Amino acid sequence: MTLVLLHGLPLDARMWEPQLGALGDQASAPTLYAIPGETMDAWAEAVLDSVAGELVLVGASMGGYCALAAARRAPDRVAGIVLVGSRADPDPPARREGRQAQLRAIADGGAAALWEAMAPSLFSAGVDPAILERARSIALDQPADGLARAVRAIRDRADCRDVLADLGDRSLAIFGEADPIAPPAEVEAPHKVVVAGAGHLVGMERPEDVTEHLRQVLDRWA
């Protein structure tokens, strides 16, 4: 069984460095912008093709959307899914308008402009400045074309609430207490845990908490 860690926007696989370091050979982490196409289904198919056998998919925000798309396509291969600051419902109209604003930001100023637009929503007010700077440095490395394709894939993703419901006990949703993008009280999930004091990118802000939850689900779902 392979643990596949799928990153969030506007970062890449390096956001999972603490988990990769702790879980060693059990885990892999692709960078989604390198995959051709601009739909979650295309990205999910590529993720499934890249790893043989049974998978546990862990998705942060955008990565969670990709994980759910993969579970819809290959339910027999997905032993379980962990959503980290992610959700199964599609973008409502107001959030779709926000995606258009993100696309304009990328067109006007590339990765730097998208980071400036998103940064206030990614971490809690008390985040370690070193973690914030690490996230910023990763975000600024990203290609504008890849970011734009990602935003379109997020905007146009399918409703996966039925997928999450079917997973049932083979799912876990981890939220930061101070997450304004996926507020824990507003997001439905069969099983959820809330990490105190963390924001949206809880895997970076509270890496030990997320790693421990991953160890526990690997033990249960193995």
Buried (B, 14 or more C-beta within 10 A) or exposed (E): EBBBBBBBBBBBBBBBBBBBEBBEEBBBBBBBBEBEEBBBBBBBBBBBEEBEEBBBBBBBBBBBBBBBBBBBBBEEBBBBBBBBBBBBBBBEEEEEEBBEEBBEBBEEBBBBBBBEBBBEEBBBEEBEEEBBEBBBEBBEEBEBEBBBBBBBBBBBBBEBBEBBEBBEEBBBBBBBBBBEBBBBEEBEBBBBBBBEBBBBBBBBBBBEBBBEBBBEBBEEBE
